[in-house]
Amino acid sequence: MEWLSIPEVADRIWRNKSTLYRLFVNNWIRYNEKKFIYVWGKSWKPLLREKWKRRVQFVPRHVFLLRENRRREASRRYCRIMPWWKLEKYILERIIRDQWSSKQISGRWRLEKLEPLSKDTIYRYIYSNHFHLVRKFFRRKWKRYQHWRKNKYQLQDRTMIDLRPEIINRRERFWDWEWDTIVWIRWWSNQVILTNVERRSWYLLAKKLLNWTWENVLNSTIELFSKMPKRKIKTITYDNWREFSEHRMIEFHTKLKVYFAHPYSSWERWTNENTNWLLRQYMPKKTDFKDVSDVELDKYVKLLNNRPRERLWFLTPHEVFIKWKSCIWL
């Protein structure tokens, strides 16, 4: 490898000499300082060169790596929290020892140090570098807040629960229903259980669906309510899942008035939610609904409908529903 001047290197690689000067300056390559060579078996010796002759050893691979490293450093995103910094030590100490939330840490840091620190910065750093702390110390474990879903998808032409008559809220009549679906925790199973609870008597109707689609929900609803007297069918309350998107067709075929609870407000349909929790006694969350037959599901529903309830003065939902002659079709 020989020493050449910058114009000589430029001529050999078919480039202008200003291109090489700019390349060296941008990548902090000092071509005027002393170069050292190593003689085998001896010590390092300085290679003296005349100052008026700027000669270099041009190694394209070395210059390319320097340029890539410079571009990588320039494009790297600024990180407020770096490993082994005082701020990182403060955050980890508050999470592990004091079990503070990210918002509490950011607020306390601003109060003590008078420096800005966002809770989202702490969340990003913990999720990227110390994810094992999330499940152990964070209250929501690995689950993130899902408020962004409010604007992602909304059912059309909904009648909200605010417009529901007060007589329904006070449970002063029969034939007001609440509907929901019970899903298996595994994503590869499409089978769900459709549950329907009467608000006053807590009477349960349930049916297993092969697919979690609005077509199956529509057909099952029509099939269940086709056996009921038309004059006694009144209202039904849904949540905001997509399987209830054809609520107008349900109103048309069953003559039911459909209402919707507010998003993320399961307490507005707590009759149905509590009954689903009771049904989970026979079908825990790790149960695959493919292994539950229709006969077994009917057995579980019958057990719940014949279980005394303190809310009904220890009568069963079946007794209340039959005593008031509200279900003459059974």
Rosetta blueprint (number, residue, H / E / L):
1 M L
2 E L
3 W L
4 L E
5 S E
6 I H
7 P H
8 E H
9 V H
10 A H
11 D H
12 R H
13 I L
14 W L
15 R L
16 N L
17 K H
18 S H
19 T H
20 L H
21 Y H
22 R H
23 L H
24 F H
25 V H
26 N H
27 N L
28 W L
29 I L
30 R L
31 Y L
32 N L
33 E L
34 K L
35 K E
36 F E
37 I E
38 Y E
39 V L
40 W L
41 G L
42 K L
43 S L
44 W E
45 K E
46 P E
47 L E
48 L L
49 R L
50 E L
51 K L
52 W L
53 K L
54 R L
55 R E
56 V E
57 Q L
58 F L
59 V L
60 P H
61 R H
62 H H
63 V H
64 F H
65 L H
66 L H
67 R H
68 E H
69 N H
70 R H
71 R H
72 R H
73 E H
74 A H
75 S H
76 R L
77 R L
78 Y L
79 C L
80 R L
81 I L
82 M L
83 P L
84 W L
85 W L
86 K H
87 L H
88 E H
89 K H
90 Y H
91 I H
92 L H
93 E H
94 R H
95 I H
96 I H
97 R H
98 D H
99 Q L
100 W L
101 S L
102 S H
103 K H
104 Q H
105 I H
106 S H
107 G H
108 R H
109 W H
110 R H
111 L H
112 E H
113 K H
114 L L
115 E L
116 P L
117 L L
118 S L
119 K H
120 D H
121 T H
122 I H
123 Y H
124 R H
125 Y H
126 I H
127 Y H
128 S H
129 N H
130 H L
131 F L
132 H H
133 L H
134 V H
135 R H
136 K H
137 F H
138 F L
139 R L
140 R L
141 K L
142 W L
143 K L
144 R L
145 Y L
146 Q L
147 H H
148 W H
149 R H
150 K H
151 N H
152 K L
153 Y L
154 Q L
155 L L
156 Q L
157 D L
158 R L
159 T L
160 M E
161 I H
162 D H
163 L H
164 R L
165 P L
166 E H
167 I H
168 I H
169 N H
170 R L
171 R L
172 E L
173 R L
174 F L
175 W L
176 D E
177 W E
178 E E
179 W E
180 D E
181 T E
182 I E
183 V E
184 W L
185 I L
186 R L
187 W L
188 W L
189 S L
190 N L
191 Q L
192 V E
193 I E
194 L E
195 T E
196 N E
197 V E
198 E E
199 R L
200 R L
201 S L
202 W L
203 Y L
204 L E
205 L E
206 A E
207 K E
208 K E
209 L E
210 L L
211 N L
212 W L
213 T L
214 W H
215 E H
216 N H
217 V H
218 L H
219 N H
220 S H
221 T H
222 I H
223 E H
224 L H
225 F H
226 S L
227 K L
228 M L
229 P L
230 K H
231 R H
232 K H
233 I L
234 K L
235 T E
236 I E
237 T E
238 Y E
239 D L
240 N L
241 W L
242 R H
243 E H
244 F H
245 S L
246 E L
247 H H
248 R H
249 M H
250 I H
251 E H
252 F H
253 H H
254 T H
255 K L
256 L L
257 K E
258 V E
259 Y E
260 F E
261 A L
262 H L
263 P L
264 Y L
265 S L
266 S H
267 W H
268 E H
269 R H
270 W H
271 T H
272 N H
273 E H
274 N H
275 T H
276 N H
277 W H
278 L H
279 L H
280 R L
281 Q L
282 Y L
283 M L
284 P L
285 K L
286 K L
287 T L
288 D L
289 F H
290 K H
291 D H
292 V L
293 S L
294 D H
295 V H
296 E H
297 L H
298 D H
299 K H
300 Y H
301 V H
302 K H
303 L H
304 L H
305 N H
306 N L
307 R L
308 P L
309 R E
310 E H
311 R H
312 L H
313 W L
314 F L
315 L E
316 T L
317 P H
318 H H
319 E H
320 V H
321 F H
322 I H
323 K H
324 W L
325 K L
326 S L
327 C L
328 I L
329 W L
330 L L
